[in-house]
Amino acid sequence: MEKLAIITISIGHRPWANYTIPAMKHYARVCRADFFVERFPPSQEELPLPELPQKPGRRNKIAYAAKSFFPWKYMTQHGYDRILVLDDSCCVRRNAESLFDLVPRGYCGIKKTSPRHARTSFACIDALVKNKTLQGVAYNDHYYMNSGVMIYDRICAEAISPEKIVYAAPLLFCRYPHQTLAYYLFALGNVPLFFYPDSFNCLPAMSLPSEQRANVKDIHPYLDDDVRIYHVTGKYKNRALIIRQICDYFLNEV
């Protein structure tokens, strides 16, 4: 029987996790999967990354590396066949179908991101290839993903091994650290990818102009009955408030 897991990585002060994690636990039961919360980054012995200063790039870079490390660990050390990794800012609808049933075995499940993000991300890869820091990979914006909701299959275990993550660690300084790292490792390892339905990874209030969306305080008018998972990124200035509103709404509709 296939062994499934759902993991969320919630390192540091993440107040909204009190709302999102209970819904993820429920979803794990729907998916017939074990559920885990990782609250600490990998140790230096587990993942021997070089020093990763806060600047340039985003803070807490090891947390982005952990999004690839923990799926590898659970597959290779704990025997899981497929793993769904959810950002701790993902709000899961209680009646959402199992994403494992929608992504075929032998593929990693992703949602495509915008061509603009893909170009920005690949420019970082290309610069490191040109200065001979990294081996080159092909550019294909069709396979660039938003990495807030991803299914990892055993087929990718070698591609995301600690050795490969450490090798590609300079990518953690990029503007989109995990998206860039994941694309590079998948491309380097020729990992087959499958696009799951967009309704499983949606930004809320996408109908609003970007600045207005970033400042929204009441998300209720913009909630869509077809969305299964809302992913509330750091671009939302009222992130914790919006997550609480979405999670309460999802809880009260059943």
C-alpha positions in Angstrom: 0.0 0.0 0.0 1.3 3.5 -0.9 2.6 5.4 2.1 1.6 9.1 2.0 2.6 12.1 4.1 1.7 15.8 4.4 4.3 18.1 5.8 4.3 21.7 6.7 7.4 23.6 7.7 6.7 26.3 10.3 10.0 27.7 11.6 10.1 30.7 13.9 7.3 33.1 14.8 4.4 32.1 12.5 1.2 33.1 14.4 -1.2 32.1 11.6 -0.1 28.4 11.8 -2.5 28.1 14.8 -5.3 28.5 12.2 -3.8 26.6 9.2 -2.4 23.5 10.9 -5.7 22.1 12.3 -7.2 22.3 8.7 -4.1 20.5 7.4 -4.5 17.7 10.0 -8.1 17.2 8.8 -7.0 17.2 5.2 -4.4 14.6 6.0 -7.2 12.3 7.2 -9.1 12.9 3.9 -5.9 12.0 2.0 -5.2 8.9 4.1 -1.8 10.5 4.8 0.3 10.9 7.9 0.8 14.6 9.0 3.9 16.2 10.3 4.9 19.7 11.3 8.6 20.6 11.1 9.4 23.5 13.5 13.1 23.5 13.3 15.5 23.6 10.3 17.7 20.6 9.5 20.9 20.3 11.5 24.3 21.0 10.0 25.0 17.3 10.1 21.8 16.6 8.1 22.2 19.3 5.6 25.8 20.8 5.6 25.0 24.1 3.9 27.6 26.8 3.7 27.1 30.0 5.7 23.9 31.8 4.4 24.0 35.4 5.5 20.6 37.3 5.7 21.6 39.6 2.9 21.5 39.6 -0.1 18.1 38.0 -0.7 15.5 36.9 1.8 16.1 36.1 5.5 16.1 32.6 6.9 17.4 30.9 3.8 17.7 27.5 5.4 13.9 27.4 5.7 13.7 27.5 1.9 16.3 24.7 1.6 14.2 22.7 4.1 11.3 22.6 1.7 13.3 20.3 -0.5 15.3 18.6 2.3 12.4 17.3 4.4 10.6 15.5 1.5 13.9 13.8 0.7 14.3 12.8 4.4 10.8 11.4 4.7 11.0 9.4 1.5 14.5 8.0 2.1 14.6 7.6 5.9 10.9 7.0 6.8 9.7 5.1 3.7 7.1 7.5 2.3 6.2 7.1 -1.3 4.7 10.5 -2.0 4.7 13.7 0.1 2.6 16.8 -0.1 4.5 19.9 1.3 2.3 22.8 2.2 3.5 26.3 3.2 2.2 27.0 6.7 0.3 30.0 5.2 -1.9 27.7 3.1 -5.6 27.6 4.0 -7.2 24.2 3.1 -10.9 23.9 2.5 -12.3 21.0 4.6 -14.1 19.4 1.7 -11.1 19.5 -0.6 -10.4 16.4 -2.6 -7.2 14.5 -2.1 -4.5 16.1 -4.3 -2.7 12.7 -4.3 -5.6 11.3 -6.3 -5.2 14.1 -8.9 -1.4 13.8 -9.5 -0.3 10.5 -11.0 2.4 8.4 -9.4 5.8 8.9 -11.0 5.4 12.7 -11.2 6.0 15.6 -8.9 2.9 17.8 -8.7 3.2 21.5 -9.3 1.3 24.7 -10.2 2.8 26.8 -12.9 3.9 30.3 -12.0 4.0 33.4 -14.1 6.4 33.9 -17.0 7.7 37.0 -15.3 8.6 35.1 -12.2 10.2 32.4 -14.4 12.4 34.9 -16.2 13.5 36.5 -13.0 14.3 33.2 -11.5 16.2 31.8 -14.4 18.3 35.0 -14.7 19.7 34.1 -11.3 20.5 30.5 -12.4 22.0 31.8 -15.7 24.3 34.2 -13.8 25.6 31.4 -11.7 26.1 29.1 -14.7 28.0 31.8 -16.6 30.4 32.3 -13.7 30.9 28.5 -13.5 29.3 28.1 -10.1 26.6 25.7 -11.3 26.1 23.3 -14.2 23.8 24.6 -16.9 20.2 23.6 -17.3 17.6 24.4 -20.0 15.1 27.2 -19.6 11.5 26.3 -19.8 9.0 28.7 -18.3 6.3 26.1 -18.7 7.9 24.1 -15.8 8.4 27.0 -13.4 6.3 26.5 -10.3 4.8 28.2 -7.3 6.3 26.1 -4.6 3.8 26.7 -1.8 1.9 23.5 -2.6 4.0 20.7 -4.1 3.7 16.9 -4.3 7.1 15.1 -4.2 7.3 11.5 -5.6 10.0 9.0 -4.9 11.2 9.5 -8.4 12.7 12.8 -7.4 14.6 11.6 -4.3 18.0 11.6 -5.9 17.4 15.0 -7.5 16.7 16.6 -4.1 19.3 14.8 -2.0 21.3 16.9 0.5 24.3 16.8 -1.7 22.4 18.3 -4.6 20.8 21.0 -2.3 24.2 21.9 -0.9 25.6 22.1 -4.5 22.8 24.4 -5.5 22.8 26.5 -2.3 23.9 29.8 -4.1 20.3 29.8 -5.5 19.0 30.5 -2.1 20.2 34.1 -2.5 17.8 34.6 -5.5 14.6 36.6 -5.3 12.5 33.5 -5.3 14.7 31.1 -3.4 12.8 27.9 -3.2 11.1 28.2 -6.6 14.5 28.7 -8.2 16.1 25.9 -6.2 13.3 23.5 -7.0 13.3 24.3 -10.7 17.0 23.9 -10.9 17.1 20.5 -9.1 14.2 19.2 -11.1 15.7 20.3 -14.3 19.1 18.9 -13.4 17.6 15.6 -12.5 15.1 15.4 -15.4 12.2 15.0 -12.9 8.8 14.5 -14.6 6.3 17.1 -13.6 2.5 17.2 -13.6 0.3 20.3 -13.3 -2.5 19.8 -10.7 -5.6 22.0 -10.9 -5.1 25.7 -10.2 -7.8 25.6 -7.5 -5.4 23.8 -5.2 -3.0 26.8 -5.0 -4.7 30.2 -5.3 -3.8 33.7 -4.1 -6.9 35.3 -2.5 -8.5 38.4 -4.1 -6.7 37.9 -7.4 -9.4 40.1 -9.1 -7.9 43.2 -7.3 -5.0 45.3 -8.6 -1.8 44.1 -6.9 -1.4 47.1 -4.5 -5.1 46.9 -3.4 -4.8 43.2 -3.0 -1.7 43.6 -0.8 -3.6 45.9 1.6 -6.9 44.1 1.7 -8.3 43.7 5.2 -11.6 41.9 4.6 -11.2 38.9 2.4 -14.7 37.6 2.5 -16.1 39.3 -0.6 -13.3 37.7 -2.7 -13.6 34.1 -1.6 -14.4 31.6 -4.4 -16.4 28.4 -3.8 -14.2 26.5 -6.3 -10.9 27.2 -4.6 -9.6 24.2 -2.5 -6.4 25.8 -1.1 -5.7 29.5 -0.7 -2.0 30.4 -0.4 -1.5 33.7 1.5 2.0 34.9 0.8 4.1 37.5 2.5 2.9 40.1 0.0 -0.3 40.5 2.0 0.4 43.1 4.6 -2.5 41.8 6.8 -1.4 38.2 6.3 -2.4 36.8 9.7 -5.8 38.5 9.7 -6.6 37.2 6.2 -5.6 33.7 7.0 -7.7 33.7 10.2 -10.7 35.0 8.1 -10.3 32.3 5.4 -9.8 29.4 7.9 -12.8 30.5 10.0 -14.9 30.8 6.9 -13.9 27.3 5.7 -14.5 25.9 9.2 -18.0 27.4 9.4 -19.2 26.3 6.0 -19.4 22.6 7.0 
